[in-house]
Amino acid sequence: KKNSDIAIGNVVGSNIFNIFWILGVSSFIRPLDFSPLMNFDIYFLMAITVILFSFMFIGKKNILQRSQGFIFLLVYAGYVAFLVIRG
């Protein structure tokens, strides 16, 4: 109800918790293997994050427009297809 800042805070906080707490605890119990193929995933994530921030803060009214959201959905579908093909 008109509290979008709280919703965004929840999403960001949940992601940070999942990355640092859950990943840290699971790697403490059993060390995780790292594959050099994951480097592409990290670089891709960083590039998409930079693009998202540029869309959010350079565009009109600091909102993500419908066309930009559609672009992100297409990029996500392409990335998932790439992961399936990569195996």
PyMOL Python script that loads the backbone (N, CA, C, O; Angstrom):
from pymol import cmd

cmd.read_pdbstr("""\
ATOM      1  N   LYS A   1       0.828  -1.180   0.000  1.00  0.00           N
ATOM      2  CA  LYS A   1       0.000   0.000   0.000  1.00  0.00           C
ATOM      3  C   LYS A   1       0.874   1.245   0.000  1.00  0.00           C
ATOM      4  O   LYS A   1       1.089   1.859   1.045  1.00  0.00           O
ATOM      5  N   LYS A   2       1.370   1.612  -1.157  1.00  0.00           N
ATOM      6  CA  LYS A   2       2.174   2.820  -1.340  1.00  0.00           C
ATOM      7  C   LYS A   2       3.477   2.809  -0.555  1.00  0.00           C
ATOM      8  O   LYS A   2       4.033   3.871  -0.274  1.00  0.00           O
ATOM      9  N   ASN A   3       3.977   1.622  -0.192  1.00  0.00           N
ATOM     10  CA  ASN A   3       5.237   1.499   0.534  1.00  0.00           C
ATOM     11  C   ASN A   3       6.234   0.697  -0.300  1.00  0.00           C
ATOM     12  O   ASN A   3       6.720  -0.346   0.136  1.00  0.00           O
ATOM     13  N   SER A   4       6.529   1.183  -1.483  1.00  0.00           N
ATOM     14  CA  SER A   4       7.419   0.434  -2.372  1.00  0.00           C
ATOM     15  C   SER A   4       8.835   0.375  -1.819  1.00  0.00           C
ATOM     16  O   SER A   4       9.558  -0.582  -2.096  1.00  0.00           O
ATOM     17  N   ASP A   5       9.250   1.374  -1.044  1.00  0.00           N
ATOM     18  CA  ASP A   5      10.592   1.356  -0.467  1.00  0.00           C
ATOM     19  C   ASP A   5      10.769   0.171   0.477  1.00  0.00           C
ATOM     20  O   ASP A   5      11.834  -0.445   0.514  1.00  0.00           O
ATOM     21  N   ILE A   6       9.744  -0.140   1.224  1.00  0.00           N
ATOM     22  CA  ILE A   6       9.813  -1.277   2.145  1.00  0.00           C
ATOM     23  C   ILE A   6       9.893  -2.580   1.365  1.00  0.00           C
ATOM     24  O   ILE A   6      10.643  -3.479   1.745  1.00  0.00           O
ATOM     25  N   ALA A   7       9.140  -2.697   0.290  1.00  0.00           N
ATOM     26  CA  ALA A   7       9.167  -3.908  -0.520  1.00  0.00           C
ATOM     27  C   ALA A   7      10.543  -4.103  -1.156  1.00  0.00           C
ATOM     28  O   ALA A   7      11.066  -5.217  -1.177  1.00  0.00           O
ATOM     29  N   ILE A   8      11.122  -3.033  -1.670  1.00  0.00           N
ATOM     30  CA  ILE A   8      12.449  -3.128  -2.278  1.00  0.00           C
ATOM     31  C   ILE A   8      13.484  -3.490  -1.219  1.00  0.00           C
ATOM     32  O   ILE A   8      14.388  -4.283  -1.483  1.00  0.00           O
ATOM     33  N   GLY A   9      13.362  -2.925  -0.039  1.00  0.00           N
ATOM     34  CA  GLY A   9      14.259  -3.262   1.059  1.00  0.00           C
ATOM     35  C   GLY A   9      14.153  -4.727   1.443  1.00  0.00           C
ATOM     36  O   GLY A   9      15.162  -5.367   1.741  1.00  0.00           O
ATOM     37  N   ASN A  10      12.942  -5.263   1.437  1.00  0.00           N
ATOM     38  CA  ASN A  10      12.749  -6.683   1.730  1.00  0.00           C
ATOM     39  C   ASN A  10      13.437  -7.566   0.706  1.00  0.00           C
ATOM     40  O   ASN A  10      14.111  -8.532   1.065  1.00  0.00           O
ATOM     41  N   VAL A  11      13.270  -7.240  -0.555  1.00  0.00           N
ATOM     42  CA  VAL A  11      13.867  -8.046  -1.621  1.00  0.00           C
ATOM     43  C   VAL A  11      15.385  -7.989  -1.552  1.00  0.00           C
ATOM     44  O   VAL A  11      16.052  -9.021  -1.621  1.00  0.00           O
ATOM     45  N   VAL A  12      15.928  -6.794  -1.417  1.00  0.00           N
ATOM     46  CA  VAL A  12      17.385  -6.655  -1.359  1.00  0.00           C
ATOM     47  C   VAL A  12      17.937  -7.327  -0.100  1.00  0.00           C
ATOM     48  O   VAL A  12      18.953  -8.019  -0.163  1.00  0.00           O
ATOM     49  N   GLY A  13      17.289  -7.131   1.014  1.00  0.00           N
ATOM     50  CA  GLY A  13      17.734  -7.757   2.254  1.00  0.00           C
ATOM     51  C   GLY A  13      17.677  -9.270   2.192  1.00  0.00           C
ATOM     52  O   GLY A  13      18.574  -9.942   2.699  1.00  0.00           O
ATOM     53  N   SER A  14      16.645  -9.813   1.583  1.00  0.00           N
ATOM     54  CA  SER A  14      16.525 -11.252   1.436  1.00  0.00           C
ATOM     55  C   SER A  14      17.632 -11.810   0.553  1.00  0.00           C
ATOM     56  O   SER A  14      18.199 -12.861   0.850  1.00  0.00           O
ATOM     57  N   ASN A  15      17.939 -11.108  -0.531  1.00  0.00           N
ATOM     58  CA  ASN A  15      19.014 -11.563  -1.419  1.00  0.00           C
ATOM     59  C   ASN A  15      20.366 -11.526  -0.718  1.00  0.00           C
ATOM     60  O   ASN A  15      21.169 -12.449  -0.853  1.00  0.00           O
ATOM     61  N   ILE A  16      20.612 -10.458   0.028  1.00  0.00           N
ATOM     62  CA  ILE A  16      21.884 -10.365   0.744  1.00  0.00           C
ATOM     63  C   ILE A  16      21.972 -11.464   1.795  1.00  0.00           C
ATOM     64  O   ILE A  16      23.021 -12.090   1.951  1.00  0.00           O
ATOM     65  N   PHE A  17      20.888 -11.701   2.510  1.00  0.00           N
ATOM     66  CA  PHE A  17      20.878 -12.770   3.510  1.00  0.00           C
ATOM     67  C   PHE A  17      21.155 -14.119   2.860  1.00  0.00           C
ATOM     68  O   PHE A  17      21.974 -14.893   3.355  1.00  0.00           O
ATOM     69  N   ASN A  18      20.471 -14.403   1.748  1.00  0.00           N
ATOM     70  CA  ASN A  18      20.670 -15.700   1.080  1.00  0.00           C
ATOM     71  C   ASN A  18      22.097 -15.859   0.589  1.00  0.00           C
ATOM     72  O   ASN A  18      22.675 -16.938   0.719  1.00  0.00           O
ATOM     73  N   ILE A  19      22.668 -14.823   0.036  1.00  0.00           N
ATOM     74  CA  ILE A  19      24.024 -14.941  -0.497  1.00  0.00           C
ATOM     75  C   ILE A  19      25.041 -15.149   0.622  1.00  0.00           C
ATOM     76  O   ILE A  19      25.848 -16.077   0.558  1.00  0.00           O
ATOM     77  N   PHE A  20      25.012 -14.301   1.641  1.00  0.00           N
ATOM     78  CA  PHE A  20      26.061 -14.348   2.645  1.00  0.00           C
ATOM     79  C   PHE A  20      25.820 -15.388   3.734  1.00  0.00           C
ATOM     80  O   PHE A  20      26.762 -16.074   4.130  1.00  0.00           O
ATOM     81  N   TRP A  21      24.622 -15.525   4.218  1.00  0.00           N
ATOM     82  CA  TRP A  21      24.371 -16.437   5.332  1.00  0.00           C
ATOM     83  C   TRP A  21      24.239 -17.875   4.855  1.00  0.00           C
ATOM     84  O   TRP A  21      24.970 -18.749   5.322  1.00  0.00           O
ATOM     85  N   ILE A  22      23.321 -18.135   3.934  1.00  0.00           N
ATOM     86  CA  ILE A  22      23.068 -19.504   3.483  1.00  0.00           C
ATOM     87  C   ILE A  22      24.283 -20.066   2.753  1.00  0.00           C
ATOM     88  O   ILE A  22      24.683 -21.203   3.002  1.00  0.00           O
ATOM     89  N   LEU A  23      24.872 -19.281   1.854  1.00  0.00           N
ATOM     90  CA  LEU A  23      26.057 -19.744   1.138  1.00  0.00           C
ATOM     91  C   LEU A  23      27.224 -19.947   2.097  1.00  0.00           C
ATOM     92  O   LEU A  23      27.977 -20.911   1.959  1.00  0.00           O
ATOM     93  N   GLY A  24      27.380 -19.059   3.055  1.00  0.00           N
ATOM     94  CA  GLY A  24      28.465 -19.197   4.026  1.00  0.00           C
ATOM     95  C   GLY A  24      28.307 -20.423   4.911  1.00  0.00           C
ATOM     96  O   GLY A  24      29.274 -21.150   5.141  1.00  0.00           O
ATOM     97  N   VAL A  25      27.110 -20.657   5.406  1.00  0.00           N
ATOM     98  CA  VAL A  25      26.879 -21.819   6.268  1.00  0.00           C
ATOM     99  C   VAL A  25      27.051 -23.117   5.489  1.00  0.00           C
ATOM    100  O   VAL A  25      27.670 -24.061   5.979  1.00  0.00           O
ATOM    101  N   SER A  26      26.507 -23.164   4.276  1.00  0.00           N
ATOM    102  CA  SER A  26      26.630 -24.398   3.492  1.00  0.00           C
ATOM    103  C   SER A  26      28.077 -24.661   3.090  1.00  0.00           C
ATOM    104  O   SER A  26      28.490 -25.819   3.039  1.00  0.00           O
ATOM    105  N   SER A  27      28.861 -23.621   2.804  1.00  0.00           N
ATOM    106  CA  SER A  27      30.265 -23.846   2.466  1.00  0.00           C
ATOM    107  C   SER A  27      31.092 -24.170   3.712  1.00  0.00           C
ATOM    108  O   SER A  27      32.145 -24.797   3.603  1.00  0.00           O
ATOM    109  N   PHE A  28      30.632 -23.754   4.886  1.00  0.00           N
ATOM    110  CA  PHE A  28      31.304 -24.121   6.127  1.00  0.00           C
ATOM    111  C   PHE A  28      31.106 -25.605   6.414  1.00  0.00           C
ATOM    112  O   PHE A  28      32.021 -26.279   6.886  1.00  0.00           O
ATOM    113  N   ILE A  29      29.918 -26.107   6.132  1.00  0.00           N
ATOM    114  CA  ILE A  29      29.628 -27.519   6.368  1.00  0.00           C
ATOM    115  C   ILE A  29      30.365 -28.398   5.355  1.00  0.00           C
ATOM    116  O   ILE A  29      30.995 -29.391   5.718  1.00  0.00           O
ATOM    117  N   ARG A  30      30.275 -28.017   4.090  1.00  0.00           N
ATOM    118  CA  ARG A  30      30.949 -28.774   3.029  1.00  0.00           C
ATOM    119  C   ARG A  30      31.482 -27.765   2.016  1.00  0.00           C
ATOM    120  O   ARG A  30      30.700 -27.038   1.402  1.00  0.00           O
ATOM    121  N   PRO A  31      32.817 -27.709   1.830  1.00  0.00           N
ATOM    122  CA  PRO A  31      33.389 -26.729   0.900  1.00  0.00           C
ATOM    123  C   PRO A  31      32.789 -26.869  -0.505  1.00  0.00           C
ATOM    124  O   PRO A  31      32.541 -27.974  -0.987  1.00  0.00           O
ATOM    125  N   LEU A  32      32.566 -25.726  -1.137  1.00  0.00           N
ATOM    126  CA  LEU A  32      31.963 -25.693  -2.457  1.00  0.00           C
ATOM    127  C   LEU A  32      33.041 -25.638  -3.529  1.00  0.00           C
ATOM    128  O   LEU A  32      34.048 -24.944  -3.385  1.00  0.00           O
ATOM    129  N   ASP A  33      32.811 -26.385  -4.610  1.00  0.00           N
ATOM    130  CA  ASP A  33      33.735 -26.359  -5.737  1.00  0.00           C
ATOM    131  C   ASP A  33      33.498 -25.109  -6.561  1.00  0.00           C
ATOM    132  O   ASP A  33      32.372 -24.621  -6.661  1.00  0.00           O
ATOM    133  N   PHE A  34      34.568 -24.596  -7.149  1.00  0.00           N
ATOM    134  CA  PHE A  34      34.447 -23.436  -8.026  1.00  0.00           C
ATOM    135  C   PHE A  34      34.940 -23.827  -9.405  1.00  0.00           C
ATOM    136  O   PHE A  34      36.053 -24.327  -9.567  1.00  0.00           O
ATOM    137  N   SER A  35      34.097 -23.592 -10.389  1.00  0.00           N
ATOM    138  CA  SER A  35      34.439 -23.889 -11.770  1.00  0.00           C
ATOM    139  C   SER A  35      34.776 -22.588 -12.497  1.00  0.00           C
ATOM    140  O   SER A  35      34.096 -21.582 -12.294  1.00  0.00           O
ATOM    141  N   PRO A  36      35.811 -22.586 -13.337  1.00  0.00           N
ATOM    142  CA  PRO A  36      36.120 -21.368 -14.118  1.00  0.00           C
ATOM    143  C   PRO A  36      34.966 -20.936 -15.026  1.00  0.00           C
ATOM    144  O   PRO A  36      34.925 -19.781 -15.451  1.00  0.00           O
ATOM    145  N   LEU A  37      34.032 -21.837 -15.331  1.00  0.00           N
ATOM    146  CA  LEU A  37      32.865 -21.453 -16.125  1.00  0.00           C
ATOM    147  C   LEU A  37      31.993 -20.442 -15.389  1.00  0.00           C
ATOM    148  O   LEU A  37      31.241 -19.692 -16.012  1.00  0.00           O
ATOM    149  N   MET A  38      32.094 -20.425 -14.060  1.00  0.00           N
ATOM    150  CA  MET A  38      31.298 -19.488 -13.274  1.00  0.00           C
ATOM    151  C   MET A  38      31.750 -18.045 -13.459  1.00  0.00           C
ATOM    152  O   MET A  38      30.994 -17.123 -13.152  1.00  0.00           O
ATOM    153  N   ASN A  39      32.967 -17.829 -13.954  1.00  0.00           N
ATOM    154  CA  ASN A  39      33.441 -16.464 -14.180  1.00  0.00           C
ATOM    155  C   ASN A  39      32.528 -15.733 -15.158  1.00  0.00           C
ATOM    156  O   ASN A  39      32.241 -14.551 -14.966  1.00  0.00           O
ATOM    157  N   PHE A  40      32.067 -16.417 -16.205  1.00  0.00           N
ATOM    158  CA  PHE A  40      31.165 -15.790 -17.160  1.00  0.00           C
ATOM    159  C   PHE A  40      29.881 -15.358 -16.469  1.00  0.00           C
ATOM    160  O   PHE A  40      29.370 -14.270 -16.733  1.00  0.00           O
ATOM    161  N   ASP A  41      29.357 -16.200 -15.589  1.00  0.00           N
ATOM    162  CA  ASP A  41      28.132 -15.873 -14.871  1.00  0.00           C
ATOM    163  C   ASP A  41      28.307 -14.625 -14.013  1.00  0.00           C
ATOM    164  O   ASP A  41      27.411 -13.783 -13.947  1.00  0.00           O
ATOM    165  N   ILE A  42      29.455 -14.507 -13.360  1.00  0.00           N
ATOM    166  CA  ILE A  42      29.711 -13.343 -12.511  1.00  0.00           C
ATOM    167  C   ILE A  42      29.806 -12.078 -13.354  1.00  0.00           C
ATOM    168  O   ILE A  42      29.227 -11.050 -13.005  1.00  0.00           O
ATOM    169  N   TYR A  43      30.539 -12.153 -14.466  1.00  0.00           N
ATOM    170  CA  TYR A  43      30.672 -10.986 -15.346  1.00  0.00           C
ATOM    171  C   TYR A  43      29.330 -10.601 -15.954  1.00  0.00           C
ATOM    172  O   TYR A  43      29.022  -9.417 -16.092  1.00  0.00           O
ATOM    173  N   PHE A  44      28.537 -11.596 -16.316  1.00  0.00           N
ATOM    174  CA  PHE A  44      27.211 -11.327 -16.880  1.00  0.00           C
ATOM    175  C   PHE A  44      26.330 -10.641 -15.850  1.00  0.00           C
ATOM    176  O   PHE A  44      25.632  -9.679 -16.172  1.00  0.00           O
ATOM    177  N   LEU A  45      26.354 -11.127 -14.612  1.00  0.00           N
ATOM    178  CA  LEU A  45      25.569 -10.524 -13.536  1.00  0.00           C
ATOM    179  C   LEU A  45      25.987  -9.078 -13.296  1.00  0.00           C
ATOM    180  O   LEU A  45      25.135  -8.209 -13.107  1.00  0.00           O
ATOM    181  N   MET A  46      27.289  -8.816 -13.301  1.00  0.00           N
ATOM    182  CA  MET A  46      27.756  -7.448 -13.086  1.00  0.00           C
ATOM    183  C   MET A  46      27.317  -6.535 -14.231  1.00  0.00           C
ATOM    184  O   MET A  46      26.920  -5.395 -13.991  1.00  0.00           O
ATOM    185  N   ALA A  47      27.384  -7.018 -15.465  1.00  0.00           N
ATOM    186  CA  ALA A  47      26.978  -6.205 -16.613  1.00  0.00           C
ATOM    187  C   ALA A  47      25.489  -5.890 -16.561  1.00  0.00           C
ATOM    188  O   ALA A  47      25.089  -4.753 -16.810  1.00  0.00           O
ATOM    189  N   ILE A  48      24.677  -6.868 -16.246  1.00  0.00           N
ATOM    190  CA  ILE A  48      23.230  -6.658 -16.169  1.00  0.00           C
ATOM    191  C   ILE A  48      22.885  -5.701 -15.028  1.00  0.00           C
ATOM    192  O   ILE A  48      21.965  -4.893 -15.155  1.00  0.00           O
ATOM    193  N   THR A  49      23.613  -5.788 -13.919  1.00  0.00           N
ATOM    194  CA  THR A  49      23.382  -4.880 -12.801  1.00  0.00           C
ATOM    195  C   THR A  49      23.686  -3.437 -13.197  1.00  0.00           C
ATOM    196  O   THR A  49      22.934  -2.526 -12.854  1.00  0.00           O
ATOM    197  N   VAL A  50      24.789  -3.230 -13.918  1.00  0.00           N
ATOM    198  CA  VAL A  50      25.138  -1.887 -14.376  1.00  0.00           C
ATOM    199  C   VAL A  50      24.066  -1.366 -15.341  1.00  0.00           C
ATOM    200  O   VAL A  50      23.677  -0.201 -15.266  1.00  0.00           O
ATOM    201  N   ILE A  51      23.596  -2.219 -16.234  1.00  0.00           N
ATOM    202  CA  ILE A  51      22.542  -1.819 -17.174  1.00  0.00           C
ATOM    203  C   ILE A  51      21.258  -1.470 -16.423  1.00  0.00           C
ATOM    204  O   ILE A  51      20.596  -0.485 -16.752  1.00  0.00           O
ATOM    205  N   LEU A  52      20.903  -2.268 -15.418  1.00  0.00           N
ATOM    206  CA  LEU A  52      19.699  -1.990 -14.629  1.00  0.00           C
ATOM    207  C   LEU A  52      19.808  -0.640 -13.928  1.00  0.00           C
ATOM    208  O   LEU A  52      18.869   0.156 -13.968  1.00  0.00           O
ATOM    209  N   PHE A  53      20.937  -0.377 -13.290  1.00  0.00           N
ATOM    210  CA  PHE A  53      21.103   0.907 -12.620  1.00  0.00           C
ATOM    211  C   PHE A  53      21.061   2.066 -13.599  1.00  0.00           C
ATOM    212  O   PHE A  53      20.519   3.127 -13.290  1.00  0.00           O
ATOM    213  N   SER A  54      21.633   1.866 -14.779  1.00  0.00           N
ATOM    214  CA  SER A  54      21.579   2.948 -15.763  1.00  0.00           C
ATOM    215  C   SER A  54      20.145   3.184 -16.226  1.00  0.00           C
ATOM    216  O   SER A  54      19.746   4.334 -16.410  1.00  0.00           O
ATOM    217  N   PHE A  55      19.366   2.130 -16.417  1.00  0.00           N
ATOM    218  CA  PHE A  55      17.953   2.291 -16.779  1.00  0.00           C
ATOM    219  C   PHE A  55      17.180   2.993 -15.668  1.00  0.00           C
ATOM    220  O   PHE A  55      16.338   3.850 -15.939  1.00  0.00           O
ATOM    221  N   MET A  56      17.463   2.635 -14.425  1.00  0.00           N
ATOM    222  CA  MET A  56      16.697   3.177 -13.306  1.00  0.00           C
ATOM    223  C   MET A  56      17.002   4.649 -13.047  1.00  0.00           C
ATOM    224  O   MET A  56      16.092   5.420 -12.745  1.00  0.00           O
ATOM    225  N   PHE A  57      18.248   5.045 -13.157  1.00  0.00           N
ATOM    226  CA  PHE A  57      18.621   6.385 -12.730  1.00  0.00           C
ATOM    227  C   PHE A  57      18.819   7.377 -13.862  1.00  0.00           C
ATOM    228  O   PHE A  57      18.936   8.576 -13.611  1.00  0.00           O
ATOM    229  N   ILE A  58      18.860   6.906 -15.108  1.00  0.00           N
ATOM    230  CA  ILE A  58      19.022   7.821 -16.226  1.00  0.00           C
ATOM    231  C   ILE A  58      17.692   8.055 -16.933  1.00  0.00           C
ATOM    232  O   ILE A  58      17.502   9.099 -17.557  1.00  0.00           O
ATOM    233  N   GLY A  59      16.781   7.111 -16.847  1.00  0.00           N
ATOM    234  CA  GLY A  59      15.508   7.213 -17.553  1.00  0.00           C
ATOM    235  C   GLY A  59      14.559   8.222 -16.939  1.00  0.00           C
ATOM    236  O   GLY A  59      14.921   8.981 -16.041  1.00  0.00           O
ATOM    237  N   LYS A  60      13.328   8.211 -17.447  1.00  0.00           N
ATOM    238  CA  LYS A  60      12.290   9.124 -16.977  1.00  0.00           C
ATOM    239  C   LYS A  60      11.814   8.755 -15.576  1.00  0.00           C
ATOM    240  O   LYS A  60      11.564   7.583 -15.291  1.00  0.00           O
ATOM    241  N   LYS A  61      11.691   9.728 -14.720  1.00  0.00           N
ATOM    242  CA  LYS A  61      11.090   9.599 -13.389  1.00  0.00           C
ATOM    243  C   LYS A  61      11.730   8.507 -12.526  1.00  0.00           C
ATOM    244  O   LYS A  61      11.117   8.055 -11.560  1.00  0.00           O
ATOM    245  N   ASN A  62      12.922   8.087 -12.850  1.00  0.00           N
ATOM    246  CA  ASN A  62      13.627   7.061 -12.088  1.00  0.00           C
ATOM    247  C   ASN A  62      12.815   5.786 -11.904  1.00  0.00           C
ATOM    248  O   ASN A  62      12.816   5.188 -10.828  1.00  0.00           O
ATOM    249  N   ILE A  63      12.122   5.375 -12.961  1.00  0.00           N
ATOM    250  CA  ILE A  63      11.370   4.118 -12.923  1.00  0.00           C
ATOM    251  C   ILE A  63      11.801   3.257 -14.092  1.00  0.00           C
ATOM    252  O   ILE A  63      12.309   3.751 -15.099  1.00  0.00           O
ATOM    253  N   LEU A  64      11.592   1.976 -13.941  1.00  0.00           N
ATOM    254  CA  LEU A  64      11.867   1.044 -15.022  1.00  0.00           C
ATOM    255  C   LEU A  64      10.628   0.990 -15.909  1.00  0.00           C
ATOM    256  O   LEU A  64       9.543   0.629 -15.453  1.00  0.00           O
ATOM    257  N   GLN A  65      10.797   1.347 -17.162  1.00  0.00           N
ATOM    258  CA  GLN A  65       9.661   1.386 -18.084  1.00  0.00           C
ATOM    259  C   GLN A  65       9.315  -0.017 -18.558  1.00  0.00           C
ATOM    260  O   GLN A  65      10.121  -0.941 -18.452  1.00  0.00           O
ATOM    261  N   ARG A  66       8.118  -0.159 -19.076  1.00  0.00           N
ATOM    262  CA  ARG A  66       7.619  -1.451 -19.522  1.00  0.00           C
ATOM    263  C   ARG A  66       8.511  -2.040 -20.614  1.00  0.00           C
ATOM    264  O   ARG A  66       8.797  -3.237 -20.598  1.00  0.00           O
ATOM    265  N   SER A  67       8.949  -1.218 -21.555  1.00  0.00           N
ATOM    266  CA  SER A  67       9.803  -1.718 -22.634  1.00  0.00           C
ATOM    267  C   SER A  67      11.149  -2.192 -22.090  1.00  0.00           C
ATOM    268  O   SER A  67      11.699  -3.181 -22.575  1.00  0.00           O
ATOM    269  N   GLN A  68      11.678  -1.502 -21.097  1.00  0.00           N
ATOM    270  CA  GLN A  68      12.934  -1.917 -20.496  1.00  0.00           C
ATOM    271  C   GLN A  68      12.761  -3.224 -19.717  1.00  0.00           C
ATOM    272  O   GLN A  68      13.639  -4.087 -19.738  1.00  0.00           O
ATOM    273  N   GLY A  69      11.641  -3.359 -19.041  1.00  0.00           N
ATOM    274  CA  GLY A  69      11.350  -4.616 -18.354  1.00  0.00           C
ATOM    275  C   GLY A  69      11.237  -5.769 -19.323  1.00  0.00           C
ATOM    276  O   GLY A  69      11.684  -6.878 -19.029  1.00  0.00           O
ATOM    277  N   PHE A  70      10.640  -5.518 -20.482  1.00  0.00           N
ATOM    278  CA  PHE A  70      10.527  -6.553 -21.508  1.00  0.00           C
ATOM    279  C   PHE A  70      11.913  -6.955 -22.013  1.00  0.00           C
ATOM    280  O   PHE A  70      12.168  -8.132 -22.268  1.00  0.00           O
ATOM    281  N   ILE A  71      12.800  -5.982 -22.154  1.00  0.00           N
ATOM    282  CA  ILE A  71      14.175  -6.282 -22.568  1.00  0.00           C
ATOM    283  C   ILE A  71      14.850  -7.185 -21.538  1.00  0.00           C
ATOM    284  O   ILE A  71      15.537  -8.138 -21.904  1.00  0.00           O
ATOM    285  N   PHE A  72      14.657  -6.889 -20.259  1.00  0.00           N
ATOM    286  CA  PHE A  72      15.239  -7.726 -19.217  1.00  0.00           C
ATOM    287  C   PHE A  72      14.661  -9.139 -19.238  1.00  0.00           C
ATOM    288  O   PHE A  72      15.385 -10.104 -18.994  1.00  0.00           O
ATOM    289  N   LEU A  73      13.377  -9.271 -19.523  1.00  0.00           N
ATOM    290  CA  LEU A  73      12.789 -10.606 -19.635  1.00  0.00           C
ATOM    291  C   LEU A  73      13.391 -11.382 -20.801  1.00  0.00           C
ATOM    292  O   LEU A  73      13.649 -12.580 -20.679  1.00  0.00           O
ATOM    293  N   LEU A  74      13.614 -10.717 -21.921  1.00  0.00           N
ATOM    294  CA  LEU A  74      14.244 -11.376 -23.064  1.00  0.00           C
ATOM    295  C   LEU A  74      15.686 -11.779 -22.752  1.00  0.00           C
ATOM    296  O   LEU A  74      16.122 -12.876 -23.102  1.00  0.00           O
ATOM    297  N   VAL A  75      16.413 -10.893 -22.098  1.00  0.00           N
ATOM    298  CA  VAL A  75      17.790 -11.211 -21.709  1.00  0.00           C
ATOM    299  C   VAL A  75      17.804 -12.395 -20.748  1.00  0.00           C
ATOM    300  O   VAL A  75      18.659 -13.273 -20.861  1.00  0.00           O
ATOM    301  N   TYR A  76      16.870 -12.426 -19.811  1.00  0.00           N
ATOM    302  CA  TYR A  76      16.788 -13.543 -18.864  1.00  0.00           C
ATOM    303  C   TYR A  76      16.483 -14.849 -19.584  1.00  0.00           C
ATOM    304  O   TYR A  76      17.103 -15.873 -19.298  1.00  0.00           O
ATOM    305  N   ALA A  77      15.539 -14.826 -20.510  1.00  0.00           N
ATOM    306  CA  ALA A  77      15.210 -16.040 -21.270  1.00  0.00           C
ATOM    307  C   ALA A  77      16.416 -16.506 -22.077  1.00  0.00           C
ATOM    308  O   ALA A  77      16.691 -17.703 -22.150  1.00  0.00           O
ATOM    309  N   GLY A  78      17.132 -15.567 -22.682  1.00  0.00           N
ATOM    310  CA  GLY A  78      18.328 -15.929 -23.430  1.00  0.00           C
ATOM    311  C   GLY A  78      19.407 -16.505 -22.533  1.00  0.00           C
ATOM    312  O   GLY A  78      20.096 -17.450 -22.916  1.00  0.00           O
ATOM    313  N   TYR A  79      19.558 -15.948 -21.348  1.00  0.00           N
ATOM    314  CA  TYR A  79      20.559 -16.446 -20.409  1.00  0.00           C
ATOM    315  C   TYR A  79      20.208 -17.851 -19.924  1.00  0.00           C
ATOM    316  O   TYR A  79      21.088 -18.706 -19.821  1.00  0.00           O
ATOM    317  N   VAL A  80      18.942 -18.096 -19.629  1.00  0.00           N
ATOM    318  CA  VAL A  80      18.522 -19.432 -19.210  1.00  0.00           C
ATOM    319  C   VAL A  80      18.749 -20.433 -20.334  1.00  0.00           C
ATOM    320  O   VAL A  80      19.203 -21.550 -20.089  1.00  0.00           O
ATOM    321  N   ALA A  81      18.435 -20.038 -21.567  1.00  0.00           N
ATOM    322  CA  ALA A  81      18.678 -20.918 -22.717  1.00  0.00           C
ATOM    323  C   ALA A  81      20.172 -21.213 -22.849  1.00  0.00           C
ATOM    324  O   ALA A  81      20.562 -22.348 -23.124  1.00  0.00           O
ATOM    325  N   PHE A  82      21.006 -20.186 -22.652  1.00  0.00           N
ATOM    326  CA  PHE A  82      22.450 -20.379 -22.697  1.00  0.00           C
ATOM    327  C   PHE A  82      22.904 -21.370 -21.636  1.00  0.00           C
ATOM    328  O   PHE A  82      23.737 -22.232 -21.915  1.00  0.00           O
ATOM    329  N   LEU A  83      22.367 -21.261 -20.421  1.00  0.00           N
ATOM    330  CA  LEU A  83      22.747 -22.185 -19.347  1.00  0.00           C
ATOM    331  C   LEU A  83      22.337 -23.611 -19.660  1.00  0.00           C
ATOM    332  O   LEU A  83      23.073 -24.549 -19.354  1.00  0.00           O
ATOM    333  N   VAL A  84      21.168 -23.787 -20.266  1.00  0.00           N
ATOM    334  CA  VAL A  84      20.700 -25.128 -20.622  1.00  0.00           C
ATOM    335  C   VAL A  84      21.603 -25.717 -21.703  1.00  0.00           C
ATOM    336  O   VAL A  84      21.979 -26.887 -21.631  1.00  0.00           O
ATOM    337  N   ILE A  85      21.947 -24.913 -22.697  1.00  0.00           N
ATOM    338  CA  ILE A  85      22.804 -25.401 -23.772  1.00  0.00           C
ATOM    339  C   ILE A  85      24.215 -25.700 -23.249  1.00  0.00           C
ATOM    340  O   ILE A  85      24.832 -26.692 -23.636  1.00  0.00           O
ATOM    341  N   ARG A  86      24.713 -24.829 -22.367  1.00  0.00           N
ATOM    342  CA  ARG A  86      26.046 -25.023 -21.807  1.00  0.00           C
ATOM    343  C   ARG A  86      26.129 -26.289 -20.965  1.00  0.00           C
ATOM    344  O   ARG A  86      27.174 -26.936 -20.896  1.00  0.00           O
ATOM    345  N   GLY A  87      25.019 -26.632 -20.330  1.00  0.00           N
ATOM    346  CA  GLY A  87      24.955 -27.864 -19.547  1.00  0.00           C
ATOM    347  C   GLY A  87      25.380 -27.647 -18.189  1.00  0.00           C
ATOM    348  O   GLY A  87      25.389 -28.582 -17.388  1.00  0.00           O
TER     349      GLY A  87
END
""", "prot")
cmd.dss("prot")
cmd.show_as("cartoon", "prot")
cmd.util.cbc("prot")
cmd.orient("prot")
